[in-house]
């Protein structure tokens, strides 16, 4: 194991880093300079009542040349020297696509084999990593919608971020976020904006942006044509089959957390009267 000290603008003293021999010098440098690590360290410095002591890196995975996927490490702090296992994955974006046919709203789910949970053709919301050369989550969402469902008629203004709508943004807090800031987060609340839905806060930094589209008007024949269509990025070994279901019955088809969270927030936005009418 190699020992290094990491100097961070976000922390008051150097952080000891333990690097296993299987992480090459090139991958180490790329990892230490990545936004994935620096963003996590920045948020921790703003929001935590604890202080980093040692980062014991265990593995790093890439999705391709210079495309960082996961960083797994054991994080030791002043208050918890025994350490926490942390997996850095960054942000993703999921899309609730509304299709309106004969006055009823339908949504497409993507079915694919999920090796981690051991299911074939598990239905879920279309989703992808929230990375884009121009920094636009909306553009990532549109790319994934086209790639996973074949739907190309949407533009960025046709999408609404359900998290920002209900919880606010860095620039402006919603009424819900203002209440949460005061009652839950305490005095430093203005720095604790919620980036998305957090699926596993005990180990993952991952957050999921939940986007919803304006209803797309389509005919019955077009809706039937979408059913069981095959899509996906073959270069990434992605094989997808569509399942189109009525939105009010969608929860019966899957326990996908992205789907259930998006359906719940859609209902709350409608009930609170904050969903723009063009999205109804």
C-alpha positions, 0 to 999 in steps of 0.5 A: 500500500502506498501512502500519499497526502492529499491537499484540499482547498475544502479541508483545513489540513492534509488528508492521508490517502492509502492507495492499494498497488492495483490502482495504477499511478495514471488511474490514481492521478485521474481519480484524484483530479476527478469532479466525482471525488472533489464534489463529494469532498466539497459537500462533506466540508460544507455539510458534515459536523465531522472532519476527514482524516484518512481515505483508504482507496480500495478500487476504481472502475472505469466505463471506458477510456477516461470515463470514471465509473465508481470509486470505492473507499473506506473513509476514516474521520476524526469522530469515527476512526473505524471508518465508513465504506463509501462508493462514489458514483455521482449523479444520474437522471431518470425520466417519467415520459407522459404519453397521452392517448384518448384522454389517458396518460401512459408511460413507457418503462424500459425492460432489461436484464438486471444482473445485480438483482438477478432479474430478466426484463426488469421494468424501470424508468429510462435513466442514465448518468448525469454527465454532459459536455455542456453540463445540461441534465436536460440534454442527457435526459433527451439523449437517454429518452431517444436511445432507450425509447426511440422518442425524439419529439421532446426538447429541453423545455418539455421537461421539468425537474420534479426535485427542483420543483418541489424542493428548490434549487441552489438559487431559490428554495421552494416552500417545502425546502424552506420548511425542511431547511429550518426544521431538519437541516439547521442553521447551515441549511442554505448550503444543503440543497437536495440534488436529487433522490438519494437511493442508498445514503448509507453507502452511496453518494449517488443522487437521481434527478427525476425529470418528467415530460409534458404529455405527448399526444399520440394515437392508439396505433402509435401507442400500440406500435411502441409496445415491446419495441426494442432499443438500447445502445448495442455498443454498451451491450444495452438491450431494452424492450419497452413496456407501455402502461397506464400511469395510474397502474404503473406501480403494479408493474415494478418496484423500481425506486426511480419509478415509484419516487417519480410517481409519488412526486408527480402526485404531490406536485399536482396536489400542491398546485405547483405543477405547470398546467402544460405538464398535466 
